Amino acid sequence: MIFSIRLTEDERSLAESYAALHSISVGDAFKQALFERIENEYDISVGRDAYEEYLKDQKTYSMEEMKEILGL
């Protein structure tokens, strides 16, 4: 799949400088940025869900209790 992105000269220059600094193509820099953003938003969502579950039952466990629960 091919995408086209319109950038200002300043944005293009910044993207090219970033890509050169990391020895990658501008396309790879944009792909990395996109997938990092998706991953970060997913992590935030999972963390938010876990925190909501924690708020429902704030029981915590020691490392020894967790090992016993998990059979380790």
PDB file with one MODEL, atoms N, CA, C and O in Angstrom:
MODEL        1
ATOM      1  N   MET A   1       0.848  -1.167   0.000  1.00  0.00           N
ATOM      2  CA  MET A   1       0.000   0.000   0.000  1.00  0.00           C
ATOM      3  C   MET A   1       0.896   1.234   0.000  1.00  0.00           C
ATOM      4  O   MET A   1       1.889   1.292   0.725  1.00  0.00           O
ATOM      5  N   ILE A   2       0.548   2.185  -0.793  1.00  0.00           N
ATOM      6  CA  ILE A   2       1.338   3.400  -0.917  1.00  0.00           C
ATOM      7  C   ILE A   2       0.526   4.573  -0.394  1.00  0.00           C
ATOM      8  O   ILE A   2      -0.663   4.696  -0.690  1.00  0.00           O
ATOM      9  N   PHE A   3       1.174   5.440   0.389  1.00  0.00           N
ATOM     10  CA  PHE A   3       0.538   6.648   0.902  1.00  0.00           C
ATOM     11  C   PHE A   3       1.299   7.861   0.405  1.00  0.00           C
ATOM     12  O   PHE A   3       2.501   7.806   0.142  1.00  0.00           O
ATOM     13  N   SER A   4       0.580   8.938   0.287  1.00  0.00           N
ATOM     14  CA  SER A   4       1.187  10.211  -0.072  1.00  0.00           C
ATOM     15  C   SER A   4       0.859  11.205   1.033  1.00  0.00           C
ATOM     16  O   SER A   4      -0.297  11.333   1.436  1.00  0.00           O
ATOM     17  N   ILE A   5       1.866  11.900   1.517  1.00  0.00           N
ATOM     18  CA  ILE A   5       1.674  12.867   2.600  1.00  0.00           C
ATOM     19  C   ILE A   5       2.210  14.218   2.142  1.00  0.00           C
ATOM     20  O   ILE A   5       3.338  14.320   1.660  1.00  0.00           O
ATOM     21  N   ARG A   6       1.406  15.230   2.295  1.00  0.00           N
ATOM     22  CA  ARG A   6       1.842  16.583   1.956  1.00  0.00           C
ATOM     23  C   ARG A   6       2.509  17.201   3.179  1.00  0.00           C
ATOM     24  O   ARG A   6       1.936  17.231   4.268  1.00  0.00           O
ATOM     25  N   LEU A   7       3.720  17.688   2.983  1.00  0.00           N
ATOM     26  CA  LEU A   7       4.471  18.313   4.061  1.00  0.00           C
ATOM     27  C   LEU A   7       4.922  19.697   3.626  1.00  0.00           C
ATOM     28  O   LEU A   7       5.146  19.959   2.444  1.00  0.00           O
ATOM     29  N   THR A   8       5.049  20.576   4.612  1.00  0.00           N
ATOM     30  CA  THR A   8       5.668  21.864   4.324  1.00  0.00           C
ATOM     31  C   THR A   8       7.163  21.624   4.143  1.00  0.00           C
ATOM     32  O   THR A   8       7.668  20.550   4.468  1.00  0.00           O
ATOM     33  N   GLU A   9       7.850  22.602   3.636  1.00  0.00           N
ATOM     34  CA  GLU A   9       9.311  22.461   3.481  1.00  0.00           C
ATOM     35  C   GLU A   9       9.983  22.210   4.822  1.00  0.00           C
ATOM     36  O   GLU A   9      10.907  21.400   4.911  1.00  0.00           O
ATOM     37  N   ASP A  10       9.527  22.898   5.868  1.00  0.00           N
ATOM     38  CA  ASP A  10      10.111  22.698   7.204  1.00  0.00           C
ATOM     39  C   ASP A  10       9.850  21.282   7.708  1.00  0.00           C
ATOM     40  O   ASP A  10      10.740  20.646   8.271  1.00  0.00           O
ATOM     41  N   GLU A  11       8.633  20.793   7.505  1.00  0.00           N
ATOM     42  CA  GLU A  11       8.305  19.430   7.934  1.00  0.00           C
ATOM     43  C   GLU A  11       9.122  18.409   7.159  1.00  0.00           C
ATOM     44  O   GLU A  11       9.635  17.452   7.740  1.00  0.00           O
ATOM     45  N   ARG A  12       9.247  18.605   5.850  1.00  0.00           N
ATOM     46  CA  ARG A  12      10.029  17.689   5.020  1.00  0.00           C
ATOM     47  C   ARG A  12      11.483  17.680   5.463  1.00  0.00           C
ATOM     48  O   ARG A  12      12.097  16.619   5.572  1.00  0.00           O
ATOM     49  N   SER A  13      12.027  18.850   5.715  1.00  0.00           N
ATOM     50  CA  SER A  13      13.419  18.958   6.155  1.00  0.00           C
ATOM     51  C   SER A  13      13.622  18.246   7.494  1.00  0.00           C
ATOM     52  O   SER A  13      14.609  17.535   7.683  1.00  0.00           O
ATOM     53  N   LEU A  14      12.693  18.441   8.407  1.00  0.00           N
ATOM     54  CA  LEU A  14      12.786  17.790   9.714  1.00  0.00           C
ATOM     55  C   LEU A  14      12.707  16.270   9.566  1.00  0.00           C
ATOM     56  O   LEU A  14      13.490  15.545  10.179  1.00  0.00           O
ATOM     57  N   ALA A  15      11.761  15.787   8.751  1.00  0.00           N
ATOM     58  CA  ALA A  15      11.609  14.345   8.535  1.00  0.00           C
ATOM     59  C   ALA A  15      12.869  13.757   7.905  1.00  0.00           C
ATOM     60  O   ALA A  15      13.321  12.686   8.312  1.00  0.00           O
ATOM     61  N   GLU A  16      13.427  14.433   6.936  1.00  0.00           N
ATOM     62  CA  GLU A  16      14.644  13.949   6.287  1.00  0.00           C
ATOM     63  C   GLU A  16      15.820  13.950   7.244  1.00  0.00           C
ATOM     64  O   GLU A  16      16.629  13.022   7.233  1.00  0.00           O
ATOM     65  N   SER A  17      15.926  14.977   8.071  1.00  0.00           N
ATOM     66  CA  SER A  17      17.021  15.038   9.048  1.00  0.00           C
ATOM     67  C   SER A  17      16.894  13.903  10.062  1.00  0.00           C
ATOM     68  O   SER A  17      17.882  13.257  10.410  1.00  0.00           O
ATOM     69  N   TYR A  18      15.680  13.670  10.527  1.00  0.00           N
ATOM     70  CA  TYR A  18      15.444  12.594  11.485  1.00  0.00           C
ATOM     71  C   TYR A  18      15.822  11.250  10.870  1.00  0.00           C
ATOM     72  O   TYR A  18      16.521  10.447  11.487  1.00  0.00           O
ATOM     73  N   ALA A  19      15.353  11.018   9.651  1.00  0.00           N
ATOM     74  CA  ALA A  19      15.634   9.748   8.978  1.00  0.00           C
ATOM     75  C   ALA A  19      17.135   9.565   8.781  1.00  0.00           C
ATOM     76  O   ALA A  19      17.664   8.480   9.019  1.00  0.00           O
ATOM     77  N   ALA A  20      17.818  10.614   8.351  1.00  0.00           N
ATOM     78  CA  ALA A  20      19.267  10.529   8.138  1.00  0.00           C
ATOM     79  C   ALA A  20      19.993  10.250   9.452  1.00  0.00           C
ATOM     80  O   ALA A  20      20.932   9.456   9.487  1.00  0.00           O
ATOM     81  N   LEU A  21      19.561  10.897  10.522  1.00  0.00           N
ATOM     82  CA  LEU A  21      20.183  10.708  11.832  1.00  0.00           C
ATOM     83  C   LEU A  21      20.100   9.252  12.274  1.00  0.00           C
ATOM     84  O   LEU A  21      21.008   8.745  12.932  1.00  0.00           O
ATOM     85  N   HIS A  22      19.004   8.579  11.910  1.00  0.00           N
ATOM     86  CA  HIS A  22      18.799   7.188  12.309  1.00  0.00           C
ATOM     87  C   HIS A  22      19.118   6.193  11.193  1.00  0.00           C
ATOM     88  O   HIS A  22      18.845   5.000  11.319  1.00  0.00           O
ATOM     89  N   SER A  23      19.689   6.690  10.116  1.00  0.00           N
ATOM     90  CA  SER A  23      20.099   5.849   8.980  1.00  0.00           C
ATOM     91  C   SER A  23      18.952   5.000   8.434  1.00  0.00           C
ATOM     92  O   SER A  23      19.119   3.813   8.153  1.00  0.00           O
ATOM     93  N   ILE A  24      17.798   5.624   8.290  1.00  0.00           N
ATOM     94  CA  ILE A  24      16.635   4.954   7.727  1.00  0.00           C
ATOM     95  C   ILE A  24      16.014   5.862   6.669  1.00  0.00           C
ATOM     96  O   ILE A  24      16.331   7.048   6.591  1.00  0.00           O
ATOM     97  N   SER A  25      15.137   5.298   5.869  1.00  0.00           N
ATOM     98  CA  SER A  25      14.451   6.112   4.866  1.00  0.00           C
ATOM     99  C   SER A  25      13.359   6.940   5.539  1.00  0.00           C
ATOM    100  O   SER A  25      12.930   6.635   6.652  1.00  0.00           O
ATOM    101  N   VAL A  26      12.923   7.976   4.861  1.00  0.00           N
ATOM    102  CA  VAL A  26      11.828   8.790   5.383  1.00  0.00           C
ATOM    103  C   VAL A  26      10.566   7.930   5.520  1.00  0.00           C
ATOM    104  O   VAL A  26       9.823   8.061   6.492  1.00  0.00           O
ATOM    105  N   GLY A  27      10.332   7.054   4.543  1.00  0.00           N
ATOM    106  CA  GLY A  27       9.175   6.158   4.625  1.00  0.00           C
ATOM    107  C   GLY A  27       9.232   5.274   5.852  1.00  0.00           C
ATOM    108  O   GLY A  27       8.222   5.091   6.532  1.00  0.00           O
ATOM    109  N   ASP A  28      10.414   4.717   6.146  1.00  0.00           N
ATOM    110  CA  ASP A  28      10.553   3.875   7.336  1.00  0.00           C
ATOM    111  C   ASP A  28      10.374   4.689   8.611  1.00  0.00           C
ATOM    112  O   ASP A  28       9.817   4.196   9.592  1.00  0.00           O
ATOM    113  N   ALA A  29      10.843   5.929   8.601  1.00  0.00           N
ATOM    114  CA  ALA A  29      10.663   6.796   9.769  1.00  0.00           C
ATOM    115  C   ALA A  29       9.181   7.024  10.039  1.00  0.00           C
ATOM    116  O   ALA A  29       8.739   6.968  11.186  1.00  0.00           O
ATOM    117  N   PHE A  30       8.409   7.283   8.974  1.00  0.00           N
ATOM    118  CA  PHE A  30       6.977   7.474   9.154  1.00  0.00           C
ATOM    119  C   PHE A  30       6.298   6.189   9.604  1.00  0.00           C
ATOM    120  O   PHE A  30       5.407   6.234  10.453  1.00  0.00           O
ATOM    121  N   LYS A  31       6.698   5.042   9.058  1.00  0.00           N
ATOM    122  CA  LYS A  31       6.106   3.768   9.477  1.00  0.00           C
ATOM    123  C   LYS A  31       6.388   3.519  10.952  1.00  0.00           C
ATOM    124  O   LYS A  31       5.492   3.134  11.704  1.00  0.00           O
ATOM    125  N   GLN A  32       7.635   3.739  11.366  1.00  0.00           N
ATOM    126  CA  GLN A  32       7.984   3.525  12.770  1.00  0.00           C
ATOM    127  C   GLN A  32       7.166   4.437  13.673  1.00  0.00           C
ATOM    128  O   GLN A  32       6.652   4.004  14.704  1.00  0.00           O
ATOM    129  N   ALA A  33       7.047   5.699  13.281  1.00  0.00           N
ATOM    130  CA  ALA A  33       6.285   6.654  14.093  1.00  0.00           C
ATOM    131  C   ALA A  33       4.823   6.232  14.200  1.00  0.00           C
ATOM    132  O   ALA A  33       4.232   6.296  15.278  1.00  0.00           O
ATOM    133  N   LEU A  34       4.248   5.806  13.094  1.00  0.00           N
ATOM    134  CA  LEU A  34       2.849   5.377  13.095  1.00  0.00           C
ATOM    135  C   LEU A  34       2.640   4.192  14.022  1.00  0.00           C
ATOM    136  O   LEU A  34       1.739   4.208  14.861  1.00  0.00           O
ATOM    137  N   PHE A  35       3.477   3.152  13.876  1.00  0.00           N
ATOM    138  CA  PHE A  35       3.270   1.955  14.672  1.00  0.00           C
ATOM    139  C   PHE A  35       3.625   2.163  16.141  1.00  0.00           C
ATOM    140  O   PHE A  35       3.030   1.523  17.008  1.00  0.00           O
ATOM    141  N   GLU A  36       4.577   3.040  16.438  1.00  0.00           N
ATOM    142  CA  GLU A  36       4.858   3.380  17.835  1.00  0.00           C
ATOM    143  C   GLU A  36       3.651   4.079  18.445  1.00  0.00           C
ATOM    144  O   GLU A  36       3.294   3.815  19.593  1.00  0.00           O
ATOM    145  N   ARG A  37       3.021   4.968  17.684  1.00  0.00           N
ATOM    146  CA  ARG A  37       1.827   5.673  18.175  1.00  0.00           C
ATOM    147  C   ARG A  37       0.700   4.680  18.446  1.00  0.00           C
ATOM    148  O   ARG A  37       0.032   4.761  19.476  1.00  0.00           O
ATOM    149  N   ILE A  38       0.489   3.746  17.523  1.00  0.00           N
ATOM    150  CA  ILE A  38      -0.555   2.731  17.720  1.00  0.00           C
ATOM    151  C   ILE A  38      -0.251   1.899  18.959  1.00  0.00           C
ATOM    152  O   ILE A  38      -1.140   1.652  19.774  1.00  0.00           O
ATOM    153  N   GLU A  39       0.988   1.471  19.104  1.00  0.00           N
ATOM    154  CA  GLU A  39       1.380   0.663  20.266  1.00  0.00           C
ATOM    155  C   GLU A  39       1.187   1.435  21.564  1.00  0.00           C
ATOM    156  O   GLU A  39       0.682   0.888  22.544  1.00  0.00           O
ATOM    157  N   ASN A  40       1.588   2.711  21.575  1.00  0.00           N
ATOM    158  CA  ASN A  40       1.432   3.523  22.785  1.00  0.00           C
ATOM    159  C   ASN A  40      -0.034   3.685  23.165  1.00  0.00           C
ATOM    160  O   ASN A  40      -0.387   3.576  24.339  1.00  0.00           O
ATOM    161  N   GLU A  41      -0.886   3.943  22.181  1.00  0.00           N
ATOM    162  CA  GLU A  41      -2.303   4.097  22.481  1.00  0.00           C
ATOM    163  C   GLU A  41      -2.910   2.786  22.969  1.00  0.00           C
ATOM    164  O   GLU A  41      -3.775   2.791  23.845  1.00  0.00           O
ATOM    165  N   TYR A  42      -2.463   1.661  22.409  1.00  0.00           N
ATOM    166  CA  TYR A  42      -2.936   0.355  22.874  1.00  0.00           C
ATOM    167  C   TYR A  42      -2.497   0.131  24.327  1.00  0.00           C
ATOM    168  O   TYR A  42      -3.296  -0.294  25.161  1.00  0.00           O
ATOM    169  N   ASP A  43      -1.229   0.419  24.621  1.00  0.00           N
ATOM    170  CA  ASP A  43      -0.717   0.251  25.983  1.00  0.00           C
ATOM    171  C   ASP A  43      -1.493   1.116  26.970  1.00  0.00           C
ATOM    172  O   ASP A  43      -1.806   0.669  28.073  1.00  0.00           O
ATOM    173  N   ILE A  44      -1.805   2.350  26.583  1.00  0.00           N
ATOM    174  CA  ILE A  44      -2.573   3.235  27.448  1.00  0.00           C
ATOM    175  C   ILE A  44      -3.955   2.648  27.699  1.00  0.00           C
ATOM    176  O   ILE A  44      -4.449   2.681  28.826  1.00  0.00           O
ATOM    177  N   SER A  45      -4.574   2.118  26.670  1.00  0.00           N
ATOM    178  CA  SER A  45      -5.909   1.531  26.799  1.00  0.00           C
ATOM    179  C   SER A  45      -5.882   0.319  27.725  1.00  0.00           C
ATOM    180  O   SER A  45      -6.747   0.178  28.590  1.00  0.00           O
ATOM    181  N   VAL A  46      -4.894  -0.554  27.548  1.00  0.00           N
ATOM    182  CA  VAL A  46      -4.777  -1.737  28.403  1.00  0.00           C
ATOM    183  C   VAL A  46      -4.506  -1.318  29.846  1.00  0.00           C
ATOM    184  O   VAL A  46      -5.074  -1.883  30.781  1.00  0.00           O
ATOM    185  N   GLY A  47      -3.643  -0.332  30.018  1.00  0.00           N
ATOM    186  CA  GLY A  47      -3.341   0.166  31.366  1.00  0.00           C
ATOM    187  C   GLY A  47      -4.560   0.772  32.031  1.00  0.00           C
ATOM    188  O   GLY A  47      -4.798   0.556  33.219  1.00  0.00           O
ATOM    189  N   ARG A  48      -5.329   1.526  31.275  1.00  0.00           N
ATOM    190  CA  ARG A  48      -6.546   2.146  31.800  1.00  0.00           C
ATOM    191  C   ARG A  48      -7.544   1.061  32.220  1.00  0.00           C
ATOM    192  O   ARG A  48      -8.157   1.151  33.284  1.00  0.00           O
ATOM    193  N   ASP A  49      -7.698   0.048  31.382  1.00  0.00           N
ATOM    194  CA  ASP A  49      -8.605  -1.058  31.717  1.00  0.00           C
ATOM    195  C   ASP A  49      -8.143  -1.779  32.984  1.00  0.00           C
ATOM    196  O   ASP A  49      -8.954  -2.104  33.851  1.00  0.00           O
ATOM    197  N   ALA A  50      -6.838  -2.027  33.087  1.00  0.00           N
ATOM    198  CA  ALA A  50      -6.292  -2.714  34.264  1.00  0.00           C
ATOM    199  C   ALA A  50      -6.504  -1.872  35.517  1.00  0.00           C
ATOM    200  O   ALA A  50      -6.824  -2.403  36.580  1.00  0.00           O
ATOM    201  N   TYR A  51      -6.324  -0.558  35.390  1.00  0.00           N
ATOM    202  CA  TYR A  51      -6.524   0.312  36.546  1.00  0.00           C
ATOM    203  C   TYR A  51      -7.984   0.306  36.973  1.00  0.00           C
ATOM    204  O   TYR A  51      -8.270   0.291  38.171  1.00  0.00           O
ATOM    205  N   GLU A  52      -8.909   0.318  36.031  1.00  0.00           N
ATOM    206  CA  GLU A  52     -10.334   0.257  36.365  1.00  0.00           C
ATOM    207  C   GLU A  52     -10.669  -1.047  37.085  1.00  0.00           C
ATOM    208  O   GLU A  52     -11.463  -1.052  38.026  1.00  0.00           O
ATOM    209  N   GLU A  53     -10.067  -2.152  36.644  1.00  0.00           N
ATOM    210  CA  GLU A  53     -10.262  -3.434  37.326  1.00  0.00           C
ATOM    211  C   GLU A  53      -9.695  -3.372  38.740  1.00  0.00           C
ATOM    212  O   GLU A  53     -10.307  -3.877  39.681  1.00  0.00           O
ATOM    213  N   TYR A  54      -8.530  -2.753  38.889  1.00  0.00           N
ATOM    214  CA  TYR A  54      -7.911  -2.615  40.207  1.00  0.00           C
ATOM    215  C   TYR A  54      -8.810  -1.808  41.143  1.00  0.00           C
ATOM    216  O   TYR A  54      -8.948  -2.140  42.320  1.00  0.00           O
ATOM    217  N   LEU A  55      -9.415  -0.755  40.617  1.00  0.00           N
ATOM    218  CA  LEU A  55     -10.282   0.072  41.458  1.00  0.00           C
ATOM    219  C   LEU A  55     -11.492  -0.702  41.961  1.00  0.00           C
ATOM    220  O   LEU A  55     -12.018  -0.379  43.027  1.00  0.00           O
ATOM    221  N   LYS A  56     -11.948  -1.707  41.234  1.00  0.00           N
ATOM    222  CA  LYS A  56     -13.080  -2.530  41.658  1.00  0.00           C
ATOM    223  C   LYS A  56     -12.696  -3.419  42.839  1.00  0.00           C
ATOM    224  O   LYS A  56     -13.508  -3.647  43.736  1.00  0.00           O
ATOM    225  N   ASP A  57     -11.469  -3.918  42.841  1.00  0.00           N
ATOM    226  CA  ASP A  57     -10.969  -4.795  43.912  1.00  0.00           C
ATOM    227  C   ASP A  57      -9.501  -4.468  44.121  1.00  0.00           C
ATOM    228  O   ASP A  57      -8.643  -4.904  43.354  1.00  0.00           O
ATOM    229  N   GLN A  58      -9.219  -3.706  45.155  1.00  0.00           N
ATOM    230  CA  GLN A  58      -7.859  -3.208  45.364  1.00  0.00           C
ATOM    231  C   GLN A  58      -6.975  -4.170  46.153  1.00  0.00           C
ATOM    232  O   GLN A  58      -5.990  -3.757  46.764  1.00  0.00           O
ATOM    233  N   LYS A  59      -7.327  -5.438  46.138  1.00  0.00           N
ATOM    234  CA  LYS A  59      -6.489  -6.448  46.800  1.00  0.00           C
ATOM    235  C   LYS A  59      -5.157  -6.546  46.078  1.00  0.00           C
ATOM    236  O   LYS A  59      -5.112  -6.642  44.851  1.00  0.00           O
ATOM    237  N   THR A  60      -4.088  -6.522  46.833  1.00  0.00           N
ATOM    238  CA  THR A  60      -2.753  -6.692  46.256  1.00  0.00           C
ATOM    239  C   THR A  60      -2.146  -7.972  46.813  1.00  0.00           C
ATOM    240  O   THR A  60      -2.591  -8.498  47.833  1.00  0.00           O
ATOM    241  N   TYR A  61      -1.120  -8.460  46.124  1.00  0.00           N
ATOM    242  CA  TYR A  61      -0.481  -9.712  46.520  1.00  0.00           C
ATOM    243  C   TYR A  61       1.021  -9.504  46.600  1.00  0.00           C
ATOM    244  O   TYR A  61       1.605  -8.746  45.826  1.00  0.00           O
ATOM    245  N   SER A  62       1.636 -10.200  47.559  1.00  0.00           N
ATOM    246  CA  SER A  62       3.095 -10.190  47.652  1.00  0.00           C
ATOM    247  C   SER A  62       3.650 -11.103  46.565  1.00  0.00           C
ATOM    248  O   SER A  62       2.910 -11.868  45.947  1.00  0.00           O
ATOM    249  N   MET A  63       4.942 -11.018  46.339  1.00  0.00           N
ATOM    250  CA  MET A  63       5.588 -11.861  45.336  1.00  0.00           C
ATOM    251  C   MET A  63       5.413 -13.337  45.716  1.00  0.00           C
ATOM    252  O   MET A  63       5.173 -14.175  44.846  1.00  0.00           O
ATOM    253  N   GLU A  64       5.531 -13.652  46.994  1.00  0.00           N
ATOM    254  CA  GLU A  64       5.376 -15.025  47.425  1.00  0.00           C
ATOM    255  C   GLU A  64       3.954 -15.519  47.166  1.00  0.00           C
ATOM    256  O   GLU A  64       3.762 -16.652  46.725  1.00  0.00           O
ATOM    257  N   GLU A  65       2.953 -14.671  47.441  1.00  0.00           N
ATOM    258  CA  GLU A  65       1.563 -15.058  47.186  1.00  0.00           C
ATOM    259  C   GLU A  65       1.339 -15.294  45.697  1.00  0.00           C
ATOM    260  O   GLU A  65       0.662 -16.251  45.322  1.00  0.00           O
ATOM    261  N   MET A  66       1.890 -14.447  44.853  1.00  0.00           N
ATOM    262  CA  MET A  66       1.723 -14.616  43.411  1.00  0.00           C
ATOM    263  C   MET A  66       2.373 -15.907  42.933  1.00  0.00           C
ATOM    264  O   MET A  66       1.800 -16.618  42.106  1.00  0.00           O
ATOM    265  N   LYS A  67       3.548 -16.216  43.437  1.00  0.00           N
ATOM    266  CA  LYS A  67       4.210 -17.465  43.059  1.00  0.00           C
ATOM    267  C   LYS A  67       3.333 -18.662  43.426  1.00  0.00           C
ATOM    268  O   LYS A  67       3.209 -19.614  42.656  1.00  0.00           O
ATOM    269  N   GLU A  68       2.732 -18.598  44.608  1.00  0.00           N
ATOM    270  CA  GLU A  68       1.862 -19.693  45.063  1.00  0.00           C
ATOM    271  C   GLU A  68       0.618 -19.779  44.173  1.00  0.00           C
ATOM    272  O   GLU A  68       0.228 -20.871  43.758  1.00  0.00           O
ATOM    273  N   ILE A  69      -0.006 -18.629  43.878  1.00  0.00           N
ATOM    274  CA  ILE A  69      -1.206 -18.601  43.038  1.00  0.00           C
ATOM    275  C   ILE A  69      -0.903 -19.171  41.657  1.00  0.00           C
ATOM    276  O   ILE A  69      -1.709 -19.904  41.084  1.00  0.00           O
ATOM    277  N   LEU A  70       0.276 -18.822  41.128  1.00  0.00           N
ATOM    278  CA  LEU A  70       0.651 -19.257  39.779  1.00  0.00           C
ATOM    279  C   LEU A  70       1.337 -20.624  39.754  1.00  0.00           C
ATOM    280  O   LEU A  70       1.661 -21.144  38.686  1.00  0.00           O
ATOM    281  N   GLY A  71       1.555 -21.199  40.935  1.00  0.00           N
ATOM    282  CA  GLY A  71       2.174 -22.513  41.011  1.00  0.00           C
ATOM    283  C   GLY A  71       3.649 -22.503  40.634  1.00  0.00           C
ATOM    284  O   GLY A  71       4.154 -23.465  40.055  1.00  0.00           O
ATOM    285  N   LEU A  72       4.327 -21.432  40.959  1.00  0.00           N
ATOM    286  CA  LEU A  72       5.769 -21.325  40.633  1.00  0.00           C
ATOM    287  C   LEU A  72       6.648 -21.642  41.821  1.00  0.00           C
ATOM    288  O   LEU A  72       7.873 -21.597  41.712  1.00  0.00           O
TER     289      LEU A  72
ENDMDL
END
